[in-house]
Amino acid sequence: MKITILQTGIVPEPLRDEFPTYGEMMQTMLSKAGGDFDYQVISIVEDEPLPSIDDVEALLITGSSHGVYDPLPWIEPLKAFIRDAYARHIPMVGICFGHQIMAEALGGHVAKSDKGWGVGRQHYHVQNLPAELSLPDDEIYVTASHQDQVLEAPTSATVFAQSSFTPNAGLYYPEGPAISVQPHPEFEDDFSTTLFTKRKGVVFAPDDVDFALASMEKPSSSADLGALFVKFFRQM
């Protein structure tokens, strides 16, 4: 299977020379979970055109610093592309911004949360996944970095991961097939801690960063989500 990765964001400038791109992070996450796929990375955030839908076998949409409501020239075409892929039953995975724009394109609603930023290792309760996509535990900890949230899930989606801070943290679309998550299982811990540290007092409030850095001591479930996505792609 060839997975087309739609890169919707660029690693922030202070980290760009030190860490891989978001598309490369996705490939590493899947490869570590045993995913022996072929990959095509299309950086639509850098004005690379969307592929022909007829050439797409499976999709993965990355995170981004942009919002689904931003007036960027590629946002609305991406939403239409998602709807076309969904109608054609092309397997689709979304992470963070990818999670949000899939929800927005398929009938949900995304906006900035009045709860503020969710950063660091976040705790989510897992339920409602089909048996073939089950996770080892029903409580997971995955690093997040977001202010926007899916405030209303599409009616076609089932919530499979949630927390008090992020009620719609994981969505599964049985008719898609599609699946998406708000946190970042592709983020390695060294990237996350560097991101939080360099944005302290600039993007994130100092107290939020202190909380985020302390939370990174908790064991991560990112590998479990990576394995979930591999199972999803293989079974679809």
Number of C-alpha atoms within 10 A of each C-alpha: 13 15 20 21 25 25 24 24 20 19 17 15 8 12 14 11 10 10 15 15 17 24 25 15 17 24 23 18 22 21 15 13 18 13 19 14 15 10 17 16 18 19 19 19 18 12 11 13 12 14 14 8 14 8 9 16 16 21 22 24 30 25 28 20 16 16 19 24 13 10 10 12 11 17 20 16 13 20 18 13 18 23 17 13 22 20 12 13 17 20 23 28 25 26 24 27 28 24 27 31 27 33 30 22 21 20 15 18 18 23 16 15 16 9 11 14 19 21 22 29 27 21 22 22 17 19 17 13 17 11 7 10 16 16 18 11 11 12 14 21 21 24 27 21 22 20 16 24 28 27 19 15 23 19 11 15 21 18 21 22 25 21 14 10 16 21 18 24 26 29 29 21 19 14 12 19 19 25 25 30 24 28 28 22 24 25 19 16 17 10 15 20 19 14 17 23 17 15 16 16 13 10 11 19 13 15 10 18 22 16 13 23 18 13 17 19 11 14 11 18 19 20 16 19 23 22 20 20 23 21 18 18 23 13 10 13
